[in-house]
Amino acid sequence: MLGLYHDPASIKIRTPVRPSAGIHPDTHVLTPGINDIGKRLKILEKQLRAVLDQSTLASESLNQLSTAVEELRRLSEELQDLHEPEKSKAALCLDAAGTYNRRLIEASLDPLVTIDADGKATDVNAATEKVTGFPRDELIGTDFSDYFMEPDKARAGFQRVFREGSIQNYALEIRHRDGHQTPVLYNATVYRNDAGEVQGVFAAARDITERKQAEEEKYTLQAQFRQAQKMEAVGILAGGVAHDFNNLLTVINGASELLLNDLAQDDPRREDLEEIRKAGNRAASLTSQLLAFSRKQILHPIILNLNDVVSDASKMLRRLIGEDIDLIFVPKPDLGLINVDPGQIQQIIMNLAVNARDAMAKGGKLTIETANVRNVDDQVRRRAAGSSGPYVMLALSDNGIGMDAETQAHLFEPFFTTKALGKGTGLGLSTVYGIVKQSNGFIWVYSEPGEGTTFKIYFPRVPGKANSFADRDKRELGLRGVETVLLVEDDSWVRAFAARALRGQGYSVLEASNGEEALETAQEFAGEINLILTDLVMPEMNGNELISQIKAMRPGIKALFVSGYTSDAMVHHGVLDSSVSFLQKPFTADDLAHKVREVIDSTGDPCG
């Protein structure tokens, strides 16, 4: 096998004697000449065992194999000088050694092969048969380079061995006859005759499939970590500016609205105010998307059936995507429940639908599917950094232009867009990513240029009973009131705007710039205070702490929190407790009036 033994039939003796199975070379009483050969064979056997016991077949090991071959060749030549009886005994000994050593070679888990100067395989072991899928008799005599995914690279490697004497850790991929590939590292060395002429190459391969998988997983984790760092950096930036920026937008948008309400419809100043309000709304939308991306927005999750959300959103989708795109909804019956913010899920659907529409400029088909998923494919889960199931899946597929790998690598980065200048902010998909992550889900994308795109989003299944997520029309509620509101806001502009808006609706307003002032006012005011309206983030005493102390003084009081961004203890990882009343900044006078009326008229825990 592999030049490590010689076929006794090649030794020219007139009366060859075949050994019994398993015979060992040192079990015979031999003449001095034969004794010497037997001792040398025994040494070779020990060397061979030592080589095969090594964890890897490095170039040193292959050199030992090459030396063993040369020793066996010399032994066979020395047999020619022995007398006939001695030849028979030596042949018996050599044949037994060959059988024994071949068994050792066949026990190797590494593919081993000998190749002649023409690149033809002259011998292989069982491991080589297994990794290629071809039997030994089909492999021998063929160009062994053809059994690799890159034959030219394999050929170049073997030529290098003939030229330099050896190679180490030469990376190749063996192609199995069924098509699958096995990555290997080859170590190879030449073997020579007595004249120093190269006779062939010994090559040993080590399967590195597990190592490659570990490297790929490491690379994936590193990429996910780098992506997480980028997102965290944007999140810190967004969170740092959002609170102050949303305070400014509250005043800008709110004041614009109040002025518009005071102006006649034909007033020439209305056009300028409308533009100011539109710009303010666009700025508020950008801030909201940044907070969504960075997972620092406030969510209002409820337990619901995803089919209901998609069905409700599809009414708007048909107008959004246009008549030249077919919208197909394939809901899964008996769909599991998820705990999410329905408004944010609709935002996901809208953003992905708009992207699909833009990818199908000449029309096409958008398919939305839902499904129960017990176990997510391990590869998908690892790459998307998700945990094990069960999940509820939302999939949106289009047959548009698709995306290449480079585009997909940057898909969820903020401000990354392939659209023309002015056609997109680059925040749509980053917003989707942030909402999904903040909802404890994960997202997987599959796309090929010219073949369309599929987004699959997985939300954890939860037990419980589904709630109705349909929002009541705010304008069904009254705007005006006569109750007393304690307004606590450290930003003087926001406080002045909110107080003016509430007084304009008939409310009595008590103002405080911080928690201490609010506590003093609550203690000193003799009448009933129906609602405390407080910012969550304030210096010295935050809104949550303030409410706890106010509640002790006035058990019947109700609370409404406002904020542009918060990491307050009341909001756990950006997810607001379902019992807490909250108004997101920036808000308009109309938004404020409706929310105040809603909270005052609500039943249940007066402080949330």
Secondary structure by P-SEA (a helix, b strand, c coil): ccccccccccccccbbbbbccccccccccccaaaaaaaaaaaaaaaaaaaaaacccccaaaaaaaaaaaaaaaaaaaaaaaccaaaaaaaaaaaaaaaaaaaaaaaaccccccccccccccccccaaaaaaaccccccccccccccccccaaaaaaaaaaaaaccccccbbbbbbcccbbbbbbbbbbbbbbcccccccbbbbbbbbaaaaaaaaaaaaaaaaaaaaaaaaaaaaaaaaacaaaaaaaaaaaaaaaaaaaaaccccccaaaaaaaaaaaaaaaaaaaaaaaaaacccccccccccaaaaaaaaaaaaaaaacccbbbbbbbbcbbbbbbccaaaaaaaaaaaaaaaaaacccbbbbbbbbbbbccccaaaaaaaccccccbbbbbbbbccccccaaaaaaccccccccccccccccaaaaaaaaaaaaacbbbbbbbcccbbbbbbbbbbbbbccccccccccccccccccccccbbbbccaaaaaaaaaaaaaabbbbbbbccaaaaaaaaaaccccccbbbbbcccccccaaaaaaaaaaacccbbbbbbbccccccccccccccccbbbbcccccaaaaaaaaaaaaaccccccc
